[in-house]
Amino acid sequence: MASRDFNDLLAFVAVARERSFTRAAAKLGIVQSTLSHTIKRLESQMGLRLLTRTTRSVGLTEAGERLQQSLAPRIEEIERDIAALMSLRDTPSGTIRITLSDHALEKAVWPRLSSVLKKYPDIKVEFSLDTGFRNIVKDGFDAGIRLGESVEKDMIAVRIGPDWRLVAVASPTYLKEHPKPRHPKDLIKHICIKRRQAAGGHYVWEFAKNGAELRARVEGQVTFNDSRAMIDAALKGFGIAYVPEDMAAQHVQSGELVVVLDDWSPKFEGYFIYYPTSRQNSAAFKVVVDALRHPEAGQRKRG
């Protein structure tokens, strides 16, 4: 295949990944008009329409979807092989893409990684905040960070944080106007601050006590997909929020928030960084994993 044709295919994969000519052009280091011309040339050579374009979005046609599914894994394999070769250099370098939640980033990842990255200016880390369950291989991530119980099968998983709890919190002002709940079933009488899941539904609050487990579907005026926003809404008296205990701790200690249903708040297995067993880990990737590794961490395969 001519080098120009291969470059055209690389350009198509970039647009298919980003669903945007602007972002794809930025990643490829070319101007948007050049990228648009390249895609049109590829479609003309193939005699197929690969992309659907509107003023606000870029989608894939059926042919485009099939081409992406064929090309993306092969290009990613080449990129991984090149990254592995780059690890032979004295200085670790390369880009590491990680999918994780806002809580994992704030409490388990950024505090450790930020100081380490200053020592390795050639390592670039791209964080994608997402609470959903992503196929990290298909979606082009080097690793994911999720609770231990949620790690995908056939992955290497390394613990990077301790167990933690979600707690229900509300402002004193709200609790003056509404009786404090004594049981999760009481939440049906309360205004709650809801969390939107990445998959589209609302998070159903999970509680446990003395071996008994209970799930509560709550209602309220506002919904977020960000823990900090939920805490802010609770501080402003919009209702009860169910958020990570360590993110709300400062406001609880100051008296701005009050924990309710404390004895019903279960612990969750801590965060793990996970990646495919077949991955050829670069020096840069090893730097990231070693920086995040929890003192009591072990490595295990999720089968």
TORKOL-4160 file (C-alpha; in steps of 0.2 Angstrom, whole numbers, padded with zeros to 4 digits, m for minus):
303
<pt num="1" X="0000" Y="0000" Z="0000"/>
<pt num="2" X="0006" Y="0017" Z="m0004"/>
<pt num="3" X="0012" Y="0028" Z="0011"/>
<pt num="4" X="m0001" Y="0041" Z="0006"/>
<pt num="5" X="m0015" Y="0028" Z="0007"/>
<pt num="6" X="m0009" Y="0022" Z="0024"/>
<pt num="7" X="m0009" Y="0040" Z="0030"/>
<pt num="8" X="m0027" Y="0042" Z="0024"/>
<pt num="9" X="m0032" Y="0026" Z="0034"/>
<pt num="10" X="m0023" Y="0033" Z="0049"/>
<pt num="11" X="m0033" Y="0050" Z="0047"/>
<pt num="12" X="m0049" Y="0040" Z="0046"/>
<pt num="13" X="m0046" Y="0031" Z="0062"/>
<pt num="14" X="m0042" Y="0047" Z="0071"/>
<pt num="15" X="m0058" Y="0055" Z="0065"/>
<pt num="16" X="m0068" Y="0039" Z="0070"/>
<pt num="17" X="m0060" Y="0039" Z="0087"/>
<pt num="18" X="m0063" Y="0057" Z="0091"/>
<pt num="19" X="m0080" Y="0059" Z="0081"/>
<pt num="20" X="m0074" Y="0077" Z="0077"/>
<pt num="21" X="m0063" Y="0084" Z="0063"/>
<pt num="22" X="m0057" Y="0098" Z="0074"/>
<pt num="23" X="m0050" Y="0086" Z="0088"/>
<pt num="24" X="m0043" Y="0073" Z="0076"/>
<pt num="25" X="m0034" Y="0087" Z="0066"/>
<pt num="26" X="m0027" Y="0093" Z="0082"/>
<pt num="27" X="m0021" Y="0076" Z="0087"/>
<pt num="28" X="m0013" Y="0073" Z="0070"/>
<pt num="29" X="m0005" Y="0090" Z="0070"/>
<pt num="30" X="m0013" Y="0096" Z="0053"/>
<pt num="31" X="m0026" Y="0109" Z="0048"/>
<pt num="32" X="m0044" Y="0104" Z="0048"/>
<pt num="33" X="m0046" Y="0108" Z="0029"/>
<pt num="34" X="m0032" Y="0096" Z="0025"/>
<pt num="35" X="m0040" Y="0082" Z="0035"/>
<pt num="36" X="m0057" Y="0085" Z="0027"/>
<pt num="37" X="m0049" Y="0083" Z="0010"/>
<pt num="38" X="m0040" Y="0067" Z="0015"/>
<pt num="39" X="m0056" Y="0059" Z="0021"/>
<pt num="40" X="m0065" Y="0064" Z="0005"/>
<pt num="41" X="m0050" Y="0057" Z="m0006"/>
<pt num="42" X="m0051" Y="0040" Z="0004"/>
<pt num="43" X="m0070" Y="0039" Z="0002"/>
<pt num="44" X="m0068" Y="0043" Z="m0017"/>
<pt num="45" X="m0054" Y="0030" Z="m0019"/>
<pt num="46" X="m0065" Y="0017" Z="m0010"/>
<pt num="47" X="m0081" Y="0021" Z="m0018"/>
<pt num="48" X="m0089" Y="0021" Z="m0001"/>
<pt num="49" X="m0097" Y="0034" Z="0011"/>
<pt num="50" X="m0088" Y="0032" Z="0028"/>
<pt num="51" X="m0093" Y="0046" Z="0038"/>
<pt num="52" X="m0109" Y="0056" Z="0041"/>
<pt num="53" X="m0107" Y="0074" Z="0044"/>
<pt num="54" X="m0118" Y="0088" Z="0052"/>
<pt num="55" X="m0113" Y="0105" Z="0058"/>
<pt num="56" X="m0111" Y="0098" Z="0076"/>
<pt num="57" X="m0106" Y="0080" Z="0075"/>
<pt num="58" X="m0098" Y="0067" Z="0065"/>
<pt num="59" X="m0104" Y="0049" Z="0064"/>
<pt num="60" X="m0100" Y="0033" Z="0055"/>
<pt num="61" X="m0109" Y="0024" Z="0041"/>
<pt num="62" X="m0111" Y="0005" Z="0041"/>
<pt num="63" X="m0096" Y="0004" Z="0030"/>
<pt num="64" X="m0086" Y="0016" Z="0041"/>
<pt num="65" X="m0090" Y="0006" Z="0057"/>
<pt num="66" X="m0084" Y="m0010" Z="0049"/>
<pt num="67" X="m0068" Y="m0001" Z="0043"/>
<pt num="68" X="m0065" Y="0006" Z="0060"/>
<pt num="69" X="m0067" Y="m0011" Z="0068"/>
<pt num="70" X="m0055" Y="m0019" Z="0056"/>
<pt num="71" X="m0042" Y="m0005" Z="0057"/>
<pt num="72" X="m0042" Y="0001" Z="0075"/>
<pt num="73" X="m0036" Y="m0015" Z="0084"/>
<pt num="74" X="m0021" Y="m0016" Z="0071"/>
<pt num="75" X="m0016" Y="0002" Z="0073"/>
<pt num="76" X="m0017" Y="0001" Z="0092"/>
<pt num="77" X="m0006" Y="m0015" Z="0091"/>
<pt num="78" X="0007" Y="m0006" Z="0081"/>
<pt num="79" X="0006" Y="0009" Z="0093"/>
<pt num="80" X="0009" Y="m0003" Z="0108"/>
<pt num="81" X="0023" Y="m0011" Z="0099"/>
<pt num="82" X="0031" Y="0006" Z="0096"/>
<pt num="83" X="0028" Y="0011" Z="0114"/>
<pt num="84" X="0037" Y="m0004" Z="0120"/>
<pt num="85" X="0052" Y="0000" Z="0108"/>
<pt num="86" X="0052" Y="0017" Z="0115"/>
<pt num="87" X="0054" Y="0010" Z="0133"/>
<pt num="88" X="0071" Y="0005" Z="0128"/>
<pt num="89" X="0076" Y="0023" Z="0128"/>
<pt num="90" X="0084" Y="0029" Z="0144"/>
<pt num="91" X="0070" Y="0041" Z="0148"/>
<pt num="92" X="0053" Y="0034" Z="0149"/>
<pt num="93" X="0041" Y="0043" Z="0137"/>
<pt num="94" X="0024" Y="0041" Z="0128"/>
<pt num="95" X="0006" Y="0044" Z="0131"/>
<pt num="96" X="m0004" Y="0034" Z="0144"/>
<pt num="97" X="m0023" Y="0035" Z="0142"/>
<pt num="98" X="m0033" Y="0031" Z="0158"/>
<pt num="99" X="m0052" Y="0030" Z="0161"/>
<pt num="100" X="m0058" Y="0033" Z="0179"/>
<pt num="101" X="m0070" Y="0042" Z="0190"/>
<pt num="102" X="m0069" Y="0059" Z="0197"/>
<pt num="103" X="m0067" Y="0052" Z="0215"/>
<pt num="104" X="m0053" Y="0040" Z="0209"/>
<pt num="105" X="m0044" Y="0054" Z="0201"/>
<pt num="106" X="m0045" Y="0066" Z="0216"/>
<pt num="107" X="m0042" Y="0053" Z="0230"/>
<pt num="108" X="m0032" Y="0039" Z="0223"/>
<pt num="109" X="m0023" Y="0045" Z="0207"/>
<pt num="110" X="m0019" Y="0063" Z="0206"/>
<pt num="111" X="m0011" Y="0066" Z="0223"/>
<pt num="112" X="0002" Y="0052" Z="0219"/>
<pt num="113" X="0004" Y="0054" Z="0201"/>
<pt num="114" X="0006" Y="0073" Z="0200"/>
<pt num="115" X="0022" Y="0074" Z="0209"/>
<pt num="116" X="0030" Y="0059" Z="0200"/>
<pt num="117" X="0025" Y="0066" Z="0183"/>
<pt num="118" X="0036" Y="0081" Z="0186"/>
<pt num="119" X="0051" Y="0070" Z="0186"/>
<pt num="120" X="0047" Y="0063" Z="0169"/>
<pt num="121" X="0042" Y="0077" Z="0157"/>
<pt num="122" X="0042" Y="0065" Z="0142"/>
<pt num="123" X="0027" Y="0055" Z="0150"/>
<pt num="124" X="0010" Y="0062" Z="0145"/>
<pt num="125" X="m0006" Y="0055" Z="0154"/>
<pt num="126" X="m0023" Y="0058" Z="0147"/>
<pt num="127" X="m0037" Y="0056" Z="0160"/>
<pt num="128" X="m0055" Y="0052" Z="0154"/>
<pt num="129" X="m0067" Y="0055" Z="0168"/>
<pt num="130" X="m0081" Y="0042" Z="0166"/>
<pt num="131" X="m0091" Y="0032" Z="0179"/>
<pt num="132" X="m0097" Y="0019" Z="0166"/>
<pt num="133" X="m0089" Y="0002" Z="0162"/>
<pt num="134" X="m0078" Y="0004" Z="0147"/>
<pt num="135" X="m0070" Y="m0009" Z="0136"/>
<pt num="136" X="m0053" Y="m0002" Z="0138"/>
<pt num="137" X="m0046" Y="m0012" Z="0123"/>
<pt num="138" X="m0060" Y="m0007" Z="0111"/>
<pt num="139" X="m0060" Y="0011" Z="0117"/>
<pt num="140" X="m0041" Y="0013" Z="0115"/>
<pt num="141" X="m0036" Y="0015" Z="0133"/>
<pt num="142" X="m0020" Y="0009" Z="0141"/>
<pt num="143" X="m0028" Y="0006" Z="0158"/>
<pt num="144" X="m0044" Y="0008" Z="0168"/>
<pt num="145" X="m0047" Y="0012" Z="0186"/>
<pt num="146" X="m0062" Y="0005" Z="0195"/>
<pt num="147" X="m0067" Y="m0003" Z="0211"/>
<pt num="148" X="m0060" Y="m0020" Z="0213"/>
<pt num="149" X="m0077" Y="m0028" Z="0212"/>
<pt num="150" X="m0080" Y="m0020" Z="0195"/>
<pt num="151" X="m0064" Y="m0024" Z="0186"/>
<pt num="152" X="m0066" Y="m0033" Z="0169"/>
<pt num="153" X="m0062" Y="m0051" Z="0168"/>
<pt num="154" X="m0045" Y="m0057" Z="0160"/>
<pt num="155" X="m0036" Y="m0041" Z="0166"/>
<pt num="156" X="m0021" Y="m0038" Z="0177"/>
<pt num="157" X="m0027" Y="m0028" Z="0192"/>
<pt num="158" X="m0016" Y="m0019" Z="0205"/>
<pt num="159" X="m0024" Y="m0011" Z="0220"/>
<pt num="160" X="m0020" Y="0008" Z="0221"/>
<pt num="161" X="m0031" Y="0013" Z="0236"/>
<pt num="162" X="m0039" Y="0007" Z="0252"/>
<pt num="163" X="m0057" Y="0002" Z="0255"/>
<pt num="164" X="m0069" Y="0017" Z="0256"/>
<pt num="165" X="m0088" Y="0021" Z="0260"/>
<pt num="166" X="m0102" Y="0031" Z="0252"/>
<pt num="167" X="m0111" Y="0041" Z="0265"/>
<pt num="168" X="m0128" Y="0050" Z="0265"/>
<pt num="169" X="m0125" Y="0069" Z="0270"/>
<pt num="170" X="m0137" Y="0084" Z="0272"/>
<pt num="171" X="m0135" Y="0102" Z="0278"/>
<pt num="172" X="m0142" Y="0106" Z="0296"/>
<pt num="173" X="m0154" Y="0118" Z="0287"/>
<pt num="174" X="m0162" Y="0104" Z="0277"/>
<pt num="175" X="m0163" Y="0093" Z="0293"/>
<pt num="176" X="m0172" Y="0106" Z="0303"/>
<pt num="177" X="m0186" Y="0105" Z="0290"/>
<pt num="178" X="m0186" Y="0087" Z="0287"/>
<pt num="179" X="m0185" Y="0073" Z="0300"/>
<pt num="180" X="m0168" Y="0064" Z="0300"/>
<pt num="181" X="m0170" Y="0047" Z="0291"/>
<pt num="182" X="m0167" Y="0032" Z="0303"/>
<pt num="183" X="m0169" Y="0018" Z="0289"/>
<pt num="184" X="m0165" Y="0019" Z="0271"/>
<pt num="185" X="m0184" Y="0016" Z="0268"/>
<pt num="186" X="m0187" Y="0033" Z="0275"/>
<pt num="187" X="m0178" Y="0041" Z="0260"/>
<pt num="188" X="m0194" Y="0039" Z="0251"/>
<pt num="189" X="m0200" Y="0054" Z="0261"/>
<pt num="190" X="m0185" Y="0065" Z="0257"/>
<pt num="191" X="m0178" Y="0076" Z="0244"/>
<pt num="192" X="m0162" Y="0068" Z="0237"/>
<pt num="193" X="m0148" Y="0073" Z="0226"/>
<pt num="194" X="m0147" Y="0060" Z="0212"/>
<pt num="195" X="m0133" Y="0054" Z="0202"/>
<pt num="196" X="m0134" Y="0050" Z="0184"/>
<pt num="197" X="m0124" Y="0035" Z="0178"/>
<pt num="198" X="m0114" Y="0035" Z="0162"/>
<pt num="199" X="m0125" Y="0022" Z="0155"/>
<pt num="200" X="m0140" Y="0034" Z="0156"/>
<pt num="201" X="m0149" Y="0028" Z="0172"/>
<pt num="202" X="m0149" Y="0034" Z="0189"/>
<pt num="203" X="m0138" Y="0027" Z="0203"/>
<pt num="204" X="m0148" Y="0016" Z="0215"/>
<pt num="205" X="m0142" Y="0020" Z="0232"/>
<pt num="206" X="m0134" Y="0004" Z="0240"/>
<pt num="207" X="m0135" Y="0001" Z="0259"/>
<pt num="208" X="m0130" Y="m0014" Z="0270"/>
<pt num="209" X="m0131" Y="m0018" Z="0289"/>
<pt num="210" X="m0128" Y="m0034" Z="0299"/>
<pt num="211" X="m0128" Y="m0044" Z="0283"/>
<pt num="212" X="m0144" Y="m0036" Z="0276"/>
<pt num="213" X="m0143" Y="m0027" Z="0259"/>
<pt num="214" X="m0155" Y="m0014" Z="0253"/>
<pt num="215" X="m0156" Y="m0003" Z="0238"/>
<pt num="216" X="m0166" Y="0013" Z="0238"/>
<pt num="217" X="m0172" Y="0022" Z="0222"/>
<pt num="218" X="m0173" Y="0041" Z="0227"/>
<pt num="219" X="m0181" Y="0056" Z="0220"/>
<pt num="220" X="m0176" Y="0074" Z="0220"/>
<pt num="221" X="m0175" Y="0091" Z="0211"/>
<pt num="222" X="m0157" Y="0090" Z="0204"/>
<pt num="223" X="m0146" Y="0077" Z="0196"/>
<pt num="224" X="m0127" Y="0077" Z="0193"/>
<pt num="225" X="m0114" Y="0065" Z="0187"/>
<pt num="226" X="m0101" Y="0073" Z="0198"/>
<pt num="227" X="m0098" Y="0071" Z="0217"/>
<pt num="228" X="m0091" Y="0088" Z="0220"/>
<pt num="229" X="m0107" Y="0096" Z="0212"/>
<pt num="230" X="m0118" Y="0084" Z="0223"/>
<pt num="231" X="m0109" Y="0090" Z="0239"/>
<pt num="232" X="m0111" Y="0108" Z="0234"/>
<pt num="233" X="m0130" Y="0105" Z="0231"/>
<pt num="234" X="m0131" Y="0097" Z="0248"/>
<pt num="235" X="m0122" Y="0112" Z="0256"/>
<pt num="236" X="m0135" Y="0123" Z="0248"/>
<pt num="237" X="m0149" Y="0113" Z="0256"/>
<pt num="238" X="m0155" Y="0104" Z="0240"/>
<pt num="239" X="m0157" Y="0088" Z="0250"/>
<pt num="240" X="m0148" Y="0072" Z="0255"/>
<pt num="241" X="m0133" Y="0067" Z="0244"/>
<pt num="242" X="m0124" Y="0050" Z="0244"/>
<pt num="243" X="m0106" Y="0054" Z="0241"/>
<pt num="244" X="m0089" Y="0047" Z="0245"/>
<pt num="245" X="m0085" Y="0049" Z="0263"/>
<pt num="246" X="m0067" Y="0056" Z="0260"/>
<pt num="247" X="m0074" Y="0070" Z="0249"/>
<pt num="248" X="m0087" Y="0076" Z="0261"/>
<pt num="249" X="m0076" Y="0074" Z="0277"/>
<pt num="250" X="m0070" Y="0092" Z="0278"/>
<pt num="251" X="m0088" Y="0098" Z="0277"/>
<pt num="252" X="m0094" Y="0085" Z="0290"/>
<pt num="253" X="m0080" Y="0090" Z="0302"/>
<pt num="254" X="m0084" Y="0109" Z="0300"/>
<pt num="255" X="m0103" Y="0105" Z="0304"/>
<pt num="256" X="m0108" Y="0111" Z="0287"/>
<pt num="257" X="m0115" Y="0094" Z="0283"/>
<pt num="258" X="m0122" Y="0080" Z="0294"/>
<pt num="259" X="m0120" Y="0061" Z="0290"/>
<pt num="260" X="m0136" Y="0052" Z="0291"/>
<pt num="261" X="m0139" Y="0033" Z="0290"/>
<pt num="262" X="m0121" Y="0031" Z="0295"/>
<pt num="263" X="m0123" Y="0013" Z="0302"/>
<pt num="264" X="m0131" Y="0008" Z="0285"/>
<pt num="265" X="m0116" Y="0014" Z="0274"/>
<pt num="266" X="m0106" Y="0000" Z="0267"/>
<pt num="267" X="m0088" Y="m0001" Z="0263"/>
<pt num="268" X="m0083" Y="m0004" Z="0245"/>
<pt num="269" X="m0067" Y="m0013" Z="0239"/>
<pt num="270" X="m0054" Y="0000" Z="0235"/>
<pt num="271" X="m0048" Y="0006" Z="0218"/>
<pt num="272" X="m0038" Y="m0005" Z="0206"/>
<pt num="273" X="m0029" Y="0000" Z="0190"/>
<pt num="274" X="m0031" Y="m0014" Z="0177"/>
<pt num="275" X="m0025" Y="m0018" Z="0160"/>
<pt num="276" X="m0025" Y="m0032" Z="0148"/>
<pt num="277" X="m0014" Y="m0047" Z="0152"/>
<pt num="278" X="m0007" Y="m0047" Z="0134"/>
<pt num="279" X="m0001" Y="m0029" Z="0136"/>
<pt num="280" X="0017" Y="m0025" Z="0132"/>
<pt num="281" X="0020" Y="m0012" Z="0146"/>
<pt num="282" X="0031" Y="0002" Z="0142"/>
<pt num="283" X="0043" Y="0010" Z="0154"/>
<pt num="284" X="0031" Y="0025" Z="0155"/>
<pt num="285" X="0017" Y="0014" Z="0159"/>
<pt num="286" X="0027" Y="0005" Z="0173"/>
<pt num="287" X="0031" Y="0022" Z="0180"/>
<pt num="288" X="0013" Y="0026" Z="0181"/>
<pt num="289" X="0008" Y="0009" Z="0189"/>
<pt num="290" X="0022" Y="0010" Z="0202"/>
<pt num="291" X="0018" Y="0028" Z="0207"/>
<pt num="292" X="m0001" Y="0023" Z="0210"/>
<pt num="293" X="0003" Y="0006" Z="0219"/>
<pt num="294" X="m0005" Y="0005" Z="0236"/>
<pt num="295" X="0007" Y="0000" Z="0250"/>
<pt num="296" X="m0003" Y="m0016" Z="0253"/>
<pt num="297" X="m0005" Y="m0019" Z="0234"/>
<pt num="298" X="m0004" Y="m0036" Z="0226"/>
<pt num="299" X="m0005" Y="m0040" Z="0208"/>
<pt num="300" X="m0019" Y="m0052" Z="0202"/>
<pt num="301" X="m0028" Y="m0058" Z="0187"/>
<pt num="302" X="m0046" Y="m0056" Z="0186"/>
<pt num="303" X="m0053" Y="m0072" Z="0177"/>
